[in-house]
Amino acid sequence: MLSNLGAGFGQDVDDSRPAPTNVRGAEYPRIHSDNRVTFRLKAPEARKVQLQPNDGAVENGLGKGPYNMVRGDDGVWTVTTPPAVPGLHLYDFLVDGVPANDPGSEAFISGRATSGIEVPEKGVDFYLPQDVPHGVVQEFWYYSKLTAEWRHAYVYTPPDYDRDIRVRYPVLYLQHGGNGDPIGWVRGGRVNFIMDNLLAAKKSVPMLVVMEHGYANRPGDGPNAPDVFEDLVIQDLIPTIDGHYRTLADREHRAIAGLSRGGNQALQIGVGHLDTFAYIGDFSGGFSARDFKADTSYNGIFKKPEVLNTKLKLLWVGTATAELYYQYLKPFHETLDKLGIRHIYYESPGTSHEWLTWRRHLNEFAPRLFR
């Protein structure tokens, strides 16, 4: 039996507080004033329990891990980590080597449902709910002719969308990362709060944000068949969104961006369809940068800087100083400079391949759209 200890236990843990991502009533994990985090798990029959940040990945603000937990006489295992970097961090408990979720924390999708903890960033609230007008995130279902299936996207509409039906809006298509899901940008990325706060501060223009599942296959395709998400975006998703919502349906009012795998997709789809998109945002799309060859990548379009500079109103390349892909994305930015391709390069200081990085990217990227 596994359980996280409930309210009332361990009141002698100095000035620590339950994490904001805890389920209702759960006292652990707890965050200390110096950002150390204490985790507890009741597993009296286990022989060994460890805390594993981000399912074994090295890029996590909780540290590399795994951290060995100490068993108490009551069968409760405990560990306190070193000070964590602010942001949302995914983790597992390894119970005799088997990954297990923390019953005290909310779950987030990263290939599967896994535990996550939000370590607050002191003095920063751009991604938190504030006393401002709020937009709405809708779950929108539509039928894809390409994949012969019902699919769904999440669509953020700004606060005034339903108040004046004469107004039409530009659209940002925003993609999740590998093994993620479209609601990730809401639950982990806080996209709706970021957009609400930017609008209230008059830093951004009102826009729709569309978040779709970034995987697609034709009917009957096997597991190793080529992904046709690019075709789905162009043939099905955009026409459906333009037909259902009050959009400004032209390239000057359409952007595409994404994180990690979604950043790779945004670059691929964006430069491949310059007649459809005028704004592209690559947030930590490391593999596009790692394998980039100006002469051959993307059909050689990067050897034509005059075309990209004329067609694109914004090309954004971003990374984080503590993520693995930094070693690819910074040289990619330098290569674009040498090629004479106008772009904006952004580094998130001190963060890894995690949600705080991409929240910062979106907060800087969105105000530059549709101006």
Residue pairs with C-beta under 8 A, 6 or more apart in sequence:
1 42
1 43
1 44
1 45
2 41
2 42
2 43
2 93
2 95
2 100
2 103
3 41
3 42
3 103
4 26
4 28
4 40
4 41
4 42
4 102
4 103
4 104
4 105
5 26
5 27
5 28
5 40
5 42
5 76
5 104
6 25
6 26
6 27
7 25
7 26
7 27
8 27
9 27
9 28
10 27
10 28
10 30
10 40
13 30
13 32
13 38
14 32
14 33
15 32
15 33
16 30
16 31
16 32
16 33
16 38
17 30
17 31
18 26
18 27
18 28
18 29
18 30
18 31
19 29
19 30
19 31
19 37
19 105
19 117
19 118
19 119
20 118
20 120
21 88
21 105
21 106
21 116
21 117
21 118
22 28
22 29
22 104
22 105
22 106
23 103
23 104
23 105
23 106
26 103
26 104
26 105
27 104
28 38
28 39
28 40
28 104
29 37
29 38
29 39
29 40
29 102
29 104
29 105
29 117
30 37
30 38
31 37
31 84
31 117
31 119
31 120
32 38
32 80
34 83
35 83
35 84
35 85
35 86
35 119
36 80
36 81
36 82
36 83
36 84
37 62
37 80
37 81
37 84
37 117
37 119
38 78
38 79
38 80
38 81
39 51
39 69
39 78
39 79
39 80
39 81
39 93
39 102
40 76
40 77
40 78
40 104
41 49
41 69
41 76
41 77
41 93
41 95
41 100
41 102
41 103
42 74
42 75
42 76
42 77
43 49
43 75
43 77
43 93
43 95
44 74
44 75
45 75
46 71
46 77
46 95
46 96
47 96
48 68
48 94
48 95
48 96
48 97
49 69
49 71
49 77
49 93
49 94
49 95
49 96
50 65
50 66
50 67
50 68
50 69
50 93
50 94
51 62
51 65
51 66
51 67
51 69
51 79
51 81
51 91
51 92
51 93
51 94
52 65
52 66
52 67
52 91
52 92
52 93
52 94
52 99
53 60
53 61
53 62
53 63
53 64
53 65
53 66
53 89
53 90
53 91
54 60
54 62
54 89
54 90
54 91
54 110
54 354
55 90
55 91
55 92
55 99
55 110
55 111
55 114
56 65
56 66
57 353
58 64
58 324
59 322
59 323
59 324
59 352
59 353
59 354
60 89
60 90
60 91
60 352
60 354
61 84
61 85
61 86
61 87
61 89
61 119
61 351
61 352
61 354
61 356
62 81
62 84
62 85
62 89
62 91
62 117
63 81
63 82
63 84
65 91
66 94
67 79
67 81
68 79
69 77
69 78
69 79
69 93
70 77
70 78
70 79
71 77
72 78
84 119
85 119
85 322
85 350
85 351
85 352
85 356
86 119
86 120
86 121
86 122
86 124
86 356
87 118
87 119
87 121
87 351
87 354
87 355
87 356
87 357
87 359
88 108
88 116
88 117
88 118
88 119
88 188
88 354
88 355
88 356
89 116
89 117
89 118
89 119
89 354
90 108
90 110
90 114
90 115
90 116
90 354
91 102
91 114
91 115
91 116
91 117
92 99
92 100
92 101
92 102
92 114
92 115
93 99
93 100
93 101
93 102
93 115
94 100
99 114
101 107
101 113
101 114
101 115
102 115
105 115
105 116
105 117
106 115
106 116
107 113
107 114
107 115
107 116
108 114
108 115
108 116
108 184
108 187
108 188
109 179
109 180
109 181
109 183
109 184
110 179
110 180
111 179
116 188
121 356
125 197
126 194
126 197
126 198
126 359
126 363
127 189
127 190
127 193
127 194
127 197
127 359
127 363
128 190
128 193
129 193
129 196
130 193
130 196
130 197
130 200
132 196
132 197
132 199
132 200
133 159
133 160
133 196
133 199
133 200
134 159
134 192
134 196
135 156
135 157
135 158
135 159
135 161
135 192
135 195
135 196
135 199
136 156
136 157
136 161
136 162
137 154
137 155
137 156
137 186
137 192
138 154
138 155
138 157
139 152
139 153
139 154
140 152
140 153
140 154
140 155
140 241
140 244
141 150
141 151
141 152
142 150
142 151
142 152
142 153
142 236
142 237
142 240
142 244
143 149
143 150
143 151
144 150
144 151
144 216
144 232
144 236
144 237
145 235
145 236
146 216
146 218
146 228
146 231
146 232
146 235
146 236
147 216
147 217
147 218
147 219
147 228
147 232
147 236
148 218
148 219
149 219
151 212
151 213
152 182
152 213
153 182
153 210
153 211
153 212
153 213
153 237
153 241
154 182
154 183
154 185
154 186
154 210
154 211
155 208
155 209
155 210
155 211
155 241
155 245
156 186
156 191
156 192
156 195
156 208
156 209
156 210
156 211
157 169
157 208
157 245
158 169
158 195
158 199
158 206
158 207
158 208
159 196
159 199
159 206
160 167
160 206
161 167
161 169
161 206
161 208
161 246
165 246
167 206
167 246
168 246
168 247
168 248
169 206
169 207
169 208
169 245
169 246
169 247
169 248
169 253
170 205
170 207
170 208
170 247
170 248
170 253
170 254
170 255
170 369
170 370
171 207
171 208
171 209
171 210
171 241
171 245
171 247
171 248
171 253
171 254
171 255
172 207
172 208
172 209
172 210
172 255
172 256
172 257
172 279
172 366
172 369
173 210
173 211
173 212
173 233
173 237
173 238
173 254
173 255
173 256
173 257
173 266
174 185
174 191
174 209
174 210
174 211
174 256
174 257
174 258
174 262
174 362
175 211
175 212
175 214
175 256
175 257
175 258
175 259
175 261
175 262
175 263
175 265
175 266
176 182
176 184
176 185
176 211
176 213
176 214
176 258
176 259
176 261
176 262
177 184
177 258
177 259
177 260
177 261
177 262
177 263
177 284
178 260
178 261
180 214
180 261
180 262
181 213
182 211
182 212
182 213
182 214
183 211
185 191
185 209
185 211
186 192
186 211
188 355
189 259
189 355
189 358
189 359
189 362
190 355
190 359
191 209
191 211
191 362
194 359
194 362
194 363
194 366
195 204
195 207
195 209
195 366
198 204
198 363
198 366
198 367
199 206
203 367
204 366
204 367
204 369
205 369
205 370
205 371
207 366
207 369
207 370
208 241
208 245
208 247
210 237
210 241
212 232
212 233
212 237
214 229
214 258
214 261
214 262
214 265
215 227
215 229
216 227
216 228
216 229
216 231
216 232
217 225
217 227
217 228
218 225
218 228
229 265
230 265
230 268
230 269
230 272
233 256
233 269
234 269
234 273
234 276
238 254
238 276
241 247
242 249
247 253
248 254
251 274
251 275
251 276
251 277
251 278
252 278
252 313
252 370
253 278
253 370
254 276
254 277
254 278
254 279
255 277
255 278
255 279
255 280
255 281
255 314
255 369
255 370
256 266
256 269
256 270
256 277
256 279
256 280
256 281
257 263
257 266
257 279
257 280
257 281
257 282
257 283
257 316
257 362
257 365
258 264
258 265
258 266
258 281
258 282
258 283
258 285
259 283
259 284
259 285
259 358
259 361
260 283
260 284
260 285
260 286
260 325
260 353
261 285
261 287
262 283
262 285
263 281
263 282
263 283
263 284
263 285
263 288
264 282
264 285
264 287
264 288
265 285
266 280
266 281
266 282
266 285
267 280
267 282
267 285
267 288
267 298
268 288
268 298
269 277
270 277
270 279
270 280
270 312
271 280
271 298
271 301
271 302
271 308
272 298
272 299
274 307
274 308
274 311
274 312
278 311
278 312
278 313
278 314
279 312
279 313
279 314
279 316
279 368
279 369
279 370
280 312
280 314
280 315
280 316
281 314
281 316
281 318
281 361
281 365
282 288
282 316
282 317
282 318
283 316
283 318
283 357
283 358
283 361
283 362
283 365
284 318
284 319
284 320
284 323
284 325
284 329
284 353
284 357
284 358
284 361
285 325
285 329
286 319
286 323
286 324
286 325
286 328
286 329
287 328
288 297
288 332
289 317
289 325
289 328
289 329
289 331
289 332
290 325
290 328
291 297
292 302
292 332
292 335
294 300
294 302
294 303
294 335
294 339
295 303
301 307
301 308
302 308
302 336
302 339
302 341
303 339
305 339
305 340
305 341
308 315
308 341
308 342
309 340
309 341
309 342
312 342
314 343
314 344
314 368
314 369
315 336
315 341
315 342
315 343
315 344
316 343
316 344
316 346
316 361
316 365
316 368
317 329
317 332
317 333
317 336
317 343
317 344
317 345
317 346
318 329
318 345
318 346
318 347
318 348
318 357
318 361
318 365
319 325
319 326
319 329
319 330
319 346
319 347
319 348
319 357
320 326
320 347
320 348
320 349
320 350
320 351
320 352
320 353
320 357
321 347
321 348
321 349
321 350
321 351
322 350
322 351
322 352
323 351
323 352
323 353
323 357
324 353
325 353
326 347
330 345
330 347
333 343
333 345
336 343
336 345
344 368
346 360
346 361
346 364
346 365
348 356
348 357
348 360
348 361
351 357
351 360
